[in-house]
Amino acid sequence: MKVILTIDAVRFPLTGIGRYTYELARRLPDEVSKLDLQLMAGHRFVASLPSEEASSNPARGKSLSMRLRQCLQNSPAVVSGHRAWLSQRQSHRLRGHEDAIFHGPQFYLPRFDGKSVVTIHDLSVFSWAHCHPGGRARMMQREIIRSVSRAAMVLTDSEYTRQEVAAFFSLPPERVRAIPLASAACFRPHTQAELTAVLPRLGLDPGGYCLYSGTIEPRKNLGVLLDAYQRLPASLRQALPLVLCGYQGWQSADLHARIQRAAGEGWVRYLGYVSSQDLPHVFAGARLFAFPSVYEGFGLPVLEAMASGVPVVCSNSSSLPEVAGDAAMTCAPQDVDTLTDLLRRGLEDEAWRSEAERKGVAQAARFSWAQCARQTAAAYRAVRSE
């Protein structure tokens, strides 16, 4: 079986879609016999995945590169023009490869006379368009509609998104498959020695904070999290501050001003971007993980926290119940009062915390990248046999 997988999303530090693409490219050859896997970066075939070491730059250069990339990505005209150019070049390069299955793991598919598979991670650009910057939502809407029309099969990260995609595009059930993601092996319980080797450098005490990790943007519902945390007793907030880490994101100026005020009061820390080497320690060192997002295609940070042996409080919206199972305490995204109660219990109730840690590790173990690769290969075979 011949498969061509695009790896444009593999840029270090790996985020959700980058991690998904990276793990698929690594695992598919090991999990699927007689697989001829070719990797395409941009419009060229490449021999291997990029490595983190080869992608690393001095801190200053990396920061400038990230800022430039974010600036370009926030320009719909630039992104749309690049997508059109790249799609045309990919289509040209794919001529003569019609015997292969082409997989676009990042929403996009070029024109291709062979059979294609696309992964749609969520439909936030349709259902939460107001939470995306500028004209980005309209640009992505056009691209996703094209990709779905070109695909022989659509893959999603969760059953929630599978049903959402099938209903939105009026697709027959057999054309959409849910294949769950997994957490990276680096997210695991850490020893006290491992934590104390890293966390003090970041100004953190092992077990001394509540963590949120993710982009600072409207869909993540951080205003509600701040409302709920501020209602906790002052002594608890000071002893166990709320630590936020992740890119600054978009439409977040007011939120950052609020974070800065809370930081001045001593009960919030904003770490910004945390390196991929340090992030597993930051997860494993948290006393509680809080994730009140209103909409997720999967919710990988919840899985990463559970795999790290950290109790979780999250919202009960979209795909999060599938990921959390019965290991987390959940509430409606806008229910500030209940979230406050759950946060306090998650920080103070030792009996619940112990059970949540045990259940969380077991729940996270139900997901694996090897399983994701096998199920993806089964989708390829189904497409090939059509």
C-alpha positions as a printed NumPy array, in Angstrom:
array([[  0.   ,   0.   ,   0.   ],
       [  1.421,   3.368,  -1.052],
       [  0.663,   6.441,   1.071],
       [  1.857,  10.041,   0.708],
       [  1.67 ,  12.035,   3.957],
       [  2.243,  15.792,   4.13 ],
       [  4.368,  16.863,   7.086],
       [  4.129,  20.671,   6.869],
       [  2.653,  20.776,  10.384],
       [  5.817,  19.256,  11.877],
       [  7.477,  22.392,  13.203],
       [  9.211,  22.434,  16.558],
       [  8.081,  22.999,  19.214],
       [  5.329,  20.565,  18.274],
       [  1.747,  21.667,  18.902],
       [ -1.322,  19.418,  18.632],
       [ -1.518,  18.95 ,  14.845],
       [  2.259,  18.903,  14.556],
       [  2.439,  16.166,  17.192],
       [ -0.29 ,  14.195,  15.405],
       [  1.515,  14.383,  12.066],
       [  4.894,  13.596,  13.593],
       [  3.627,  10.532,  15.451],
       [  1.76 ,   9.214,  12.404],
       [  4.861,   9.522,  10.246],
       [  6.94 ,   7.722,  12.896],
       [  4.463,   4.987,  13.792],
       [  2.858,   4.004,  10.488],
       [  5.903,   2.089,   9.155],
       [  6.186,   0.124,  12.423],
       [  2.488,  -0.679,  12.715],
       [  1.633,  -1.448,   9.077],
       [  3.341,  -4.201,   7.112],
       [  4.227,  -3.656,   3.46 ],
       [  3.575,   0.078,   3.675],
       [  5.311,   2.338,   1.181],
       [  5.138,   5.675,   3.034],
       [  6.415,   8.806,   1.316],
       [  6.666,  12.149,   3.098],
       [  5.939,  15.47 ,   1.399],
       [  7.123,  18.781,   2.83 ],
       [  5.659,  21.708,   0.942],
       [  5.62 ,  20.498,  -2.651],
       [  8.688,  18.267,  -2.411],
       [  9.201,  14.677,  -1.342],
       [ 11.655,  14.333,   1.544],
       [ 13.538,  11.366,   2.929],
       [ 12.769,  11.85 ,   6.613],
       [ 11.073,  13.913,   9.284],
       [ 12.809,  17.039,  10.558],
       [ 14.486,  16.625,  13.937],
       [ 14.136,  18.931,  16.892],
       [ 17.897,  19.382,  17.052],
       [ 18.114,  20.419,  13.402],
       [ 15.209,  22.841,  13.88 ],
       [ 16.638,  24.544,  16.976],
       [ 18.03 ,  28.053,  16.814],
       [ 19.433,  30.48 ,  19.365],
       [ 16.667,  31.77 ,  21.611],
       [ 16.628,  35.223,  20.066],
       [ 16.44 ,  33.938,  16.505],
       [ 13.733,  31.486,  17.451],
       [ 11.693,  34.255,  19.029],
       [ 12.011,  36.429,  15.915],
       [ 11.07 ,  33.474,  13.704],
       [  7.999,  32.743,  15.804],
       [  6.897,  36.373,  15.736],
       [  7.317,  36.565,  11.951],
       [  5.408,  33.317,  11.454],
       [  2.573,  34.494,  13.688],
       [  2.417,  37.818,  11.836],
       [  2.161,  36.076,   8.458],
       [ -0.333,  33.493,   9.737],
       [ -2.582,  36.287,  10.973],
       [ -2.771,  37.787,   7.468],
       [ -5.61 ,  36.007,   5.601],
       [ -4.407,  37.399,   2.273],
       [ -0.893,  36.02 ,   2.804],
       [ -2.117,  32.638,   4.023],
       [ -4.73 ,  32.309,   1.274],
       [ -2.205,  33.202,  -1.409],
       [  0.319,  30.747,  -0.038],
       [ -2.298,  27.991,   0.174],
       [ -3.324,  28.506,  -3.454],
       [  0.3  ,  28.474,  -4.619],
       [  1.194,  25.42 ,  -2.53 ],
       [ -1.917,  23.487,  -3.592],
       [ -1.058,  24.079,  -7.25 ],
       [  2.547,  22.992,  -6.758],
       [  1.502,  19.884,  -4.808],
       [ -0.976,  18.91 ,  -7.516],
       [  1.765,  19.19 , -10.113],
       [  4.196,  17.112,  -8.03 ],
       [  1.58 ,  14.402,  -7.4  ],
       [  1.12 ,  13.66 , -11.087],
       [  2.162,  10.078, -11.732],
       [  1.462,   9.049,  -8.114],
       [ -2.239,   8.249,  -8.592],
       [ -1.63 ,   4.701,  -7.305],
       [ -0.944,   6.168,  -3.828],
       [ -3.339,   7.442,  -1.172],
       [ -2.669,  11.088,  -0.343],
       [ -3.249,  12.093,   3.3  ],
       [ -3.546,  15.728,   4.354],
       [ -3.369,  15.67 ,   8.184],
       [ -3.918,  19.433,   8.592],
       [ -7.344,  20.232,   7.054],
       [ -6.006,  20.77 ,   3.519],
       [ -6.049,  18.714,   0.306],
       [ -4.782,  19.728,  -3.142],
       [ -6.392,  18.566,  -6.367],
       [ -5.308,  14.966,  -6.949],
       [ -6.515,  12.379,  -9.431],
       [ -5.847,   9.571,  -6.967],
       [ -7.675,   8.948,  -3.682],
       [ -7.27 ,  11.32 ,  -0.759],
       [ -7.834,  11.28 ,   3.002],
       [ -8.071,  14.468,   5.064],
       [ -8.031,  14.984,   8.829],
       [-10.452,  17.65 ,  10.087],
       [ -9.467,  18.297,  13.696],
       [-12.416,  20.547,  14.523],
       [-14.969,  22.879,  12.956],
       [-14.22 ,  25.901,  15.125],
       [-13.817,  28.135,  12.059],
       [-17.504,  27.472,  11.346],
       [-19.043,  27.159,  14.817],
       [-16.72 ,  29.62 ,  16.629],
       [-15.708,  31.869,  13.736],
       [-15.919,  34.958,  15.976],
       [-13.105,  33.518,  18.084],
       [-10.635,  33.498,  15.167],
       [ -8.591,  36.506,  14.031],
       [ -9.6  ,  38.652,  11.071],
       [-10.472,  36.838,   7.874],
       [ -8.763,  33.622,   8.916],
       [-12.076,  31.849,   9.518],
       [-13.404,  32.654,   6.039],
       [-10.191,  31.499,   4.409],
       [-10.172,  28.213,   6.326],
       [-13.867,  27.671,   5.681],
       [-13.215,  27.766,   1.932],
       [-10.271,  25.397,   2.215],
       [-12.085,  22.891,   4.429],
       [-15.107,  22.809,   2.108],
       [-12.774,  22.076,  -0.823],
       [-10.885,  19.425,   1.127],
       [-14.017,  17.576,   2.217],
       [-15.326,  17.588,  -1.364],
       [-12.027,  16.096,  -2.585],
       [-11.625,  13.467,   0.14 ],
       [-12.605,   9.834,  -0.213],
       [-12.603,   9.721,   3.592],
       [-12.505,  12.274,   6.417],
       [-10.751,  11.491,   9.7  ],
       [-11.502,  13.258,  12.989],
       [ -9.906,  13.159,  16.442],
       [-13.088,  12.383,  18.368],
       [-16.561,  10.934,  18.006],
       [-18.005,  14.353,  18.796],
       [-16.203,  15.897,  15.823],
       [-17.044,  12.906,  13.616],
       [-20.75 ,  13.472,  14.193],
       [-20.321,  17.235,  13.791],
       [-18.506,  16.866,  10.454],
       [-20.921,  14.246,   9.101],
       [-23.939,  16.413,   9.939],
       [-22.418,  19.707,   8.765],
       [-21.363,  18.36 ,   5.365],
       [-24.212,  15.813,   5.   ],
       [-21.724,  12.958,   4.629],
       [-22.631,   9.266,   4.888],
       [-21.318,   7.728,   8.139],
       [-18.858,   5.455,   6.334],
       [-17.026,   8.489,   4.903],
       [-16.054,   9.835,   8.346],
       [-14.004,   7.957,  10.961],
       [-13.033,   9.024,  14.472],
       [ -9.458,   8.088,  15.401],
       [ -8.385,   9.392,  18.839],
       [ -5.025,  11.009,  19.5  ],
       [ -2.659,  10.209,  22.367],
       [ -0.22 ,  11.992,  24.631],
       [  3.524,  11.919,  24.048],
       [  5.618,   9.549,  26.153],
       [  7.314,  12.504,  27.883],
       [  4.039,  13.256,  29.71 ],
       [  4.265,  10.911,  32.683],
       [  4.524,  11.088,  36.469],
       [  7.902,  12.555,  37.457],
       [  9.971,  11.93 ,  40.557],
       [ 10.557,  14.686,  43.062],
       [ 14.192,  14.825,  41.965],
       [ 13.191,  15.3  ,  38.323],
       [ 10.825,  18.117,  39.253],
       [ 13.251,  19.962,  41.523],
       [ 15.86 ,  19.856,  38.748],
       [ 13.662,  22.027,  36.5  ],
       [ 10.781,  23.802,  38.249],
       [ 12.713,  26.176,  40.566],
       [ 14.387,  27.654,  37.471],
       [ 10.885,  28.602,  36.304],
       [  9.939,  29.969,  39.707],
       [  7.629,  27.024,  40.461],
       [  7.337,  24.709,  43.464],
       [  6.467,  21.04 ,  42.826],
       [  2.842,  20.529,  43.773],
       [  2.484,  24.243,  44.475],
       [  0.242,  25.507,  41.659],
       [ -2.827,  24.918,  39.519],
       [ -1.991,  24.739,  35.802],
       [ -3.627,  25.752,  32.533],
       [ -1.756,  25.055,  29.282],
       [ -2.886,  26.229,  25.858],
       [ -3.126,  29.257,  23.611],
       [ -4.49 ,  32.398,  25.246],
       [ -7.535,  32.929,  23.012],
       [-11.304,  33.33 ,  23.446],
       [-12.354,  29.726,  22.84 ],
       [-10.303,  28.561,  25.831],
       [-12.662,  30.415,  28.209],
       [ -9.934,  31.762,  30.471],
       [-12.068,  34.666,  31.669],
       [-14.326,  32.166,  33.415],
       [-11.308,  30.377,  34.878],
       [-10.018,  33.659,  36.311],
       [-13.486,  34.467,  37.684],
       [-13.666,  31.091,  39.405],
       [-10.127,  31.187,  40.768],
       [-10.613,  34.689,  42.141],
       [-13.555,  33.41 ,  44.198],
       [-11.335,  30.934,  46.036],
       [-10.202,  31.963,  49.525],
       [ -7.316,  34.418,  49.309],
       [ -5.099,  32.183,  51.409],
       [ -5.623,  29.26 ,  49.013],
       [ -4.972,  31.417,  45.945],
       [ -1.752,  32.768,  47.422],
       [ -0.524,  29.336,  48.497],
       [ -1.46 ,  27.662,  45.198],
       [ -1.424,  30.255,  42.414],
       [ -2.895,  29.698,  38.964],
       [ -0.109,  29.203,  36.413],
       [ -0.874,  29.831,  32.723],
       [  1.444,  28.761,  29.932],
       [  1.028,  29.005,  26.175],
       [  1.315,  31.379,  23.249],
       [ -0.241,  34.819,  23.628],
       [ -2.804,  34.072,  20.909],
       [ -5.353,  36.493,  19.5  ],
       [ -8.188,  38.712,  20.742],
       [ -6.558,  38.502,  24.163],
       [ -5.39 ,  42.042,  25.022],
       [ -8.049,  42.556,  27.716],
       [ -7.414,  39.091,  29.106],
       [ -3.673,  39.724,  29.343],
       [ -4.323,  42.998,  31.153],
       [ -6.439,  41.083,  33.639],
       [ -3.755,  38.394,  33.996],
       [ -1.19 ,  41.101,  34.7  ],
       [ -3.361,  42.597,  37.451],
       [ -3.88 ,  39.188,  39.042],
       [ -0.152,  38.501,  38.823],
       [  0.439,  41.753,  40.677],
       [ -1.893,  40.498,  43.386],
       [  0.16 ,  37.297,  43.66 ],
       [ -2.329,  34.622,  42.613],
       [ -1.57 ,  34.219,  38.876],
       [  1.652,  33.492,  36.97 ],
       [  1.873,  33.702,  33.175],
       [  4.867,  31.787,  31.868],
       [  4.216,  32.39 ,  28.173],
       [  5.799,  29.837,  25.868],
       [  7.418,  26.93 ,  27.748],
       [  9.988,  24.83 ,  25.916],
       [  9.181,  21.259,  24.947],
       [ 11.936,  20.088,  27.312],
       [ 10.426,  21.892,  30.316],
       [  6.714,  21.471,  29.595],
       [  6.373,  17.838,  30.802],
       [  7.912,  18.882,  34.121],
       [  5.497,  21.816,  34.4  ],
       [  2.58 ,  19.437,  33.826],
       [  3.821,  16.769,  36.232],
       [  4.578,  19.334,  38.922],
       [  1.055,  20.777,  39.014],
       [ -1.279,  20.046,  41.904],
       [ -4.297,  20.373,  39.593],
       [ -4.903,  20.939,  35.895],
       [ -7.783,  23.233,  34.862],
       [ -9.152,  23.347,  31.309],
       [-12.485,  25.183,  30.96 ],
       [-12.507,  25.359,  27.126],
       [-15.872,  25.827,  25.436],
       [-14.938,  23.854,  22.323],
       [-12.265,  21.271,  21.489],
       [-11.822,  18.828,  18.652],
       [-10.031,  16.552,  21.109],
       [ -8.48 ,  18.341,  24.09 ],
       [ -4.952,  16.935,  24.147],
       [ -3.808,  18.946,  27.222],
       [ -6.372,  17.094,  29.358],
       [ -4.879,  13.777,  28.265],
       [ -1.34 ,  15.048,  28.856],
       [ -2.246,  16.102,  32.395],
       [ -3.831,  12.742,  33.223],
       [ -0.846,  10.883,  31.755],
       [  1.344,  13.031,  34.033],
       [ -0.549,  11.819,  37.106],
       [ -2.226,  15.181,  37.714],
       [ -5.929,  15.499,  38.706],
       [ -8.072,  17.35 ,  36.169],
       [-11.011,  19.763,  36.3  ],
       [-12.416,  20.615,  32.876],
       [-15.572,  21.632,  31.068],
       [-18.089,  19.045,  29.89 ],
       [-18.323,  20.528,  26.392],
       [-17.653,  19.106,  22.917],
       [-15.111,  16.256,  22.886],
       [-13.731,  16.683,  26.419],
       [-15.971,  14.035,  28.077],
       [-14.564,  11.442,  25.642],
       [-11.016,  12.297,  26.648],
       [-11.567,  12.714,  30.391],
       [-13.9  ,   9.75 ,  30.914],
       [-14.755,   9.443,  34.617],
       [-11.282,  10.517,  35.74 ],
       [-11.967,  14.282,  35.854],
       [-14.48 ,  16.559,  37.552],
       [-16.432,  18.504,  34.946],
       [-18.971,  21.316,  34.698],
       [-20.656,  23.507,  32.1  ],
       [-18.179,  25.995,  30.577],
       [-19.949,  29.13 ,  31.858],
       [-20.82 ,  27.819,  35.339],
       [-18.464,  29.923,  37.454],
       [-19.915,  28.876,  40.811],
       [-19.564,  25.15 ,  40.135],
       [-16.096,  25.598,  38.661],
       [-15.024,  27.414,  41.825],
       [-16.299,  24.511,  43.946],
       [-14.537,  21.949,  41.743],
       [-11.266,  23.864,  41.811],
       [-11.329,  24.052,  45.603],
       [-12.1  ,  20.352,  45.913],
       [ -9.411,  19.515,  43.354],
       [ -6.835,  21.461,  45.358],
       [ -7.874,  20.34 ,  48.857],
       [ -9.694,  16.976,  48.777],
       [ -6.892,  14.438,  49.172],
       [ -9.173,  11.409,  48.845],
       [-10.554,  12.619,  45.517],
       [ -7.117,  13.689,  44.322],
       [ -5.635,  10.26 ,  44.966],
       [ -8.458,   8.524,  43.111],
       [ -8.304,  11.041,  40.246],
       [ -4.58 ,  10.467,  39.813],
       [ -5.098,   6.705,  39.598],
       [ -8.051,   6.957,  37.238],
       [ -6.344,   9.584,  35.099],
       [ -3.237,   7.511,  34.431],
       [ -5.446,   4.528,  33.547],
       [ -7.65 ,   6.666,  31.272],
       [ -4.638,   8.133,  29.445],
       [ -3.242,   4.628,  28.896],
       [ -6.327,   3.784,  26.825],
       [ -4.992,   6.11 ,  24.113],
       [ -1.831,   5.364,  22.145],
       [ -0.12 ,   6.585,  18.997],
       [  0.388,   2.987,  17.9  ],
       [ -3.382,   2.481,  18.022],
       [ -3.882,   5.767,  16.159],
       [ -1.511,   4.58 ,  13.41 ],
       [ -3.222,   1.188,  13.102],
       [ -6.679,   2.734,  12.857],
       [ -5.423,   5.266,  10.303],
       [ -3.987,   2.435,   8.204],
       [ -7.371,   0.678,   8.379],
       [ -8.933,   3.837,   6.943],
       [ -6.387,   3.812,   4.123],
       [ -7.233,   0.192,   3.33 ],
       [-10.942,   0.985,   3.267],
       [-10.308,   3.817,   0.8  ],
       [ -8.078,   1.651,  -1.369],
       [-10.673,  -1.113,  -1.586],
       [-13.436,   1.227,  -2.805]])
